[in-house]
Amino acid sequence: MAGHSKWANIQHRKGRQDKLRSKLFSKLSKDITIAAKMGSPDPDMNPRLRLAINNAKGQSMPKDNIKRAIDKGFKGDGADYDEMRYEGFGPAGIGIIVEVSTDNKNRAAMEVRTAFSKSGGNLGETGSVSFMFDQVGEITYPLAVGDEDAMMEAAMEVGADDVVSDEPSDDPDESPEHTFYTERDQLAVVAGALEKQLGQEPKGVNMIWKAQTPIDAPDKANTILNLVDALEDLDDVQTVYHNLELSDAAMAAVAAAAEEE
């Protein structure tokens, strides 16, 4: 079905994970609140809320935090958020999709546009980038849940389209995973079947934009990654997707440059 994901473990350079982790709970809480506000507070009756809760649990968010976020959304407390998608191009023509949840559309648009322009990129029209991606379901499990062969067997049993297993790593900044892919309308079904098959809840269950044809741009890698970092640092931004992929040599160069920062 699949080999190893060489890109996943350096998608964020050394030290980035701690910074992102510090913002993770607030973004997960926002996602739960939005889902609860849009539908039932009962995850069994609200598929989107169920996915948001599963993701929060996968990131070890405390149950009290999850409950507060659900109550906040169901009671209509707090700001009303609009969900938006921006599409643009980074250096070397790299396609970037930015998903935003914001209570101020003008602020979000200005901040996203500024991040692109400062890194030599530019925003495009809706559809100018997304046609190069497929929207698919993604389910992740820690590498320790089983070996690659067992995951391939599980994927076939539950009807997943593919599974990619990261290389094992002793680096504490890395969290190698098994990543299952499925058709978007089968995400909840496959996630539930995998949970039964593997005997534990997934670390993450998401709808993602998966690049059809990744682009290798070693000369612009650091500039592109700086743009991705800048976008992810924005409070309104929930997720950033791109189609950059690097060779082993380029990844080594990026890692070496990160060590010098």
Secondary structure, 3 states (H helix, E strand, C coil): CCCECCCHHHCCCCCHHHHHHHHHHHHHHHHHHHHHHHCCCCCCCCHHHHHHHHHHHHCCCCHHHHHHHHHHHHCCCCCCCEEEEEEEECHHHCEEEEEEEECCHHHHHHHHHHHHHHCCCEECCCCCCHHHEEEEEEEEEEHHHCCHHHHHHHHHHHCCCEEEECCCCCCCCCCCEEEEEEEHHHHHHHHHHHHHHHCCCCCEEEEEEEECCCECCHHHHHHHHHHHHHHHCCCCEEEEEECECCCHHHHHHHHHHHHHC
